């Protein structure tokens, strides 16, 4: 199949700020959340803020690898995978949302200069190619978006 990268880019865009078939995009869902509940922990130890920071960390990982960084890594359950983050005001919540938007822009900007050949290239410092990792970005975002949506619903019901 030619232009696989085009399908991946389309999925990234649709999931992040398009009109996906399943409901709200990442951006629309995040923009609907009141900053005062993003630290609530209703299902275990993860809050909306922690989940969003985790999504950003993995997007940074993808960016670093696209840029050729063979040393950068994420240790599963380590500081660059999950970290404590506390949002104390609306500006901090806005900044966290801007941070994920910046990763989206950087990934799309990078991919705009690439062809399907990238998908077969080995990820620097890893034993896999870019195809699976790039296809997984919107999947990973959506997985955690579901958790964010559940936390948002639970926190709203307490107010």
matplotlib code that plots the C-alpha trace (Angstrom):
import matplotlib.pyplot as plt

x = [0.0, 1.5, 1.2, 0.9, 2.5, -0.4, -2.9, -0.9, -0.7, -4.5, -5.1, -2.9, -4.8, -8.3, -7.6, -6.0, -8.2, -10.5, -14.0, -13.3, -16.2, -15.9, -16.7, -14.5, -11.0, -8.1, -8.1, -11.8, -11.9, -9.0, -10.5, -13.8, -12.1, -12.2, -8.7, -9.9, -10.5, -7.3, -5.6, -8.4, -7.6, -10.8, -9.5, -6.2, -3.2, -3.6, -5.1, -6.0, -2.9, -0.7, -2.3, -1.8, 1.8, 2.4, 0.9, 3.3, 6.3, 5.6, 5.1, 8.5, 10.0, 8.7, 10.0, 13.5, 13.6, 12.5, 15.2, 17.8, 18.4, 19.6, 20.3, 17.0, 14.7, 11.8, 12.0, 8.6, 7.2, 10.2, 10.3, 10.1, 7.1, 4.9, 5.6, 3.8, 2.4, 0.2, -1.8, -2.4, -4.1, -5.7, -2.5, -0.7, -3.5, -3.4, 0.3, 0.1, -2.5, -0.2, 2.6, 0.7, -0.3, 3.3, 4.3, 1.5, 2.8, 6.4, 5.4, 3.3, 6.0, 8.6, 6.4, 5.5, 9.0, 9.0, 7.9, 6.7, 10.4, 10.5, 8.2, 10.8, 13.7, 14.9, 14.2, 17.6, 18.7, 15.8, 15.1, 11.9, 11.0, 9.1, 6.0, 4.6, 5.6, 4.0, 0.8, 0.6, 0.7, -3.0, -3.8, -1.9, -3.5, -7.0, -6.4, -5.5, -8.2, -10.7, -9.2, -9.3, -12.9, -13.8, -11.9, -13.6, -17.1, -16.4, -15.0, -17.9, -20.4, -18.7, -19.1]
y = [0.0, 3.3, 6.5, 4.7, 7.7, 9.8, 7.5, 7.9, 11.7, 11.7, 9.6, 11.9, 14.9, 13.4, 12.0, 15.2, 18.0, 16.6, 15.2, 11.5, 9.0, 7.9, 11.4, 14.2, 14.7, 15.0, 18.8, 19.1, 16.8, 18.6, 22.0, 20.9, 20.0, 22.4, 22.9, 22.6, 18.8, 17.8, 16.7, 14.5, 10.8, 8.8, 5.5, 4.7, 7.1, 8.7, 12.1, 13.9, 16.0, 12.9, 11.1, 14.1, 14.5, 10.8, 11.3, 14.2, 12.2, 9.5, 12.1, 13.6, 10.2, 9.8, 13.3, 12.6, 9.3, 11.0, 13.6, 10.7, 10.6, 7.1, 7.8, 9.2, 6.6, 6.2, 3.7, 2.1, 3.4, 5.7, 9.4, 10.0, 7.7, 8.7, 11.6, 13.5, 16.8, 19.1, 21.9, 24.8, 27.3, 27.7, 29.0, 25.8, 23.7, 25.9, 25.4, 21.7, 21.7, 23.9, 21.4, 18.6, 20.9, 21.7, 18.0, 17.6, 20.5, 19.2, 15.6, 16.8, 19.3, 16.6, 14.0, 16.6, 16.2, 12.4, 9.5, 6.0, 5.0, 6.4, 3.6, 0.9, 2.8, 1.5, 3.7, 5.0, 2.9, 0.4, -2.9, -1.8, 0.5, 3.7, 2.2, 0.6, 3.5, 6.1, 4.1, 3.8, 7.5, 8.1, 4.7, 5.6, 9.1, 7.5, 4.9, 7.5, 9.9, 7.3, 7.3, 11.1, 11.1, 8.8, 10.9, 14.0, 12.4, 11.1, 14.5, 16.4, 14.3, 15.1, 18.9]
z = [0.0, -1.1, 1.0, 4.3, 5.9, 4.6, 6.4, 9.6, 9.3, 8.7, 11.8, 13.9, 12.7, 13.0, 16.5, 17.8, 16.5, 13.8, 14.0, 14.7, 14.4, 18.0, 19.5, 20.8, 19.6, 22.1, 21.8, 22.2, 25.2, 26.9, 26.2, 27.9, 31.2, 34.1, 35.4, 39.0, 38.6, 36.7, 39.9, 41.1, 41.5, 41.2, 39.8, 41.4, 41.5, 38.0, 37.5, 34.3, 34.6, 35.1, 32.2, 29.9, 31.0, 30.2, 26.7, 26.1, 27.3, 24.7, 22.0, 23.0, 22.7, 19.2, 18.3, 19.7, 17.7, 14.5, 15.0, 15.2, 19.0, 19.7, 23.4, 24.5, 26.1, 28.4, 31.2, 31.7, 34.9, 35.3, 35.7, 31.9, 31.6, 34.6, 36.8, 39.5, 38.2, 40.0, 38.3, 40.7, 38.4, 35.0, 33.4, 34.3, 32.7, 29.6, 29.4, 29.6, 26.8, 24.8, 25.4, 23.8, 20.9, 20.3, 20.1, 17.6, 15.5, 15.6, 14.7, 11.7, 10.6, 10.6, 8.8, 6.1, 4.7, 4.8, 2.5, 3.2, 3.3, 6.8, 8.0, 7.2, 8.9, 12.2, 15.2, 16.5, 19.5, 19.1, 17.4, 15.6, 12.7, 12.6, 11.1, 14.3, 16.5, 14.3, 13.9, 17.7, 18.6, 18.0, 19.5, 22.7, 22.8, 22.5, 25.1, 27.7, 26.4, 27.5, 31.0, 31.0, 29.9, 32.7, 35.3, 34.0, 34.3, 37.8, 39.0, 37.5, 39.3, 42.7, 42.2]

ax = plt.figure().add_subplot(projection="3d")
ax.plot(x, y, z, "-o")
ax.set_aspect("equal")
plt.show()
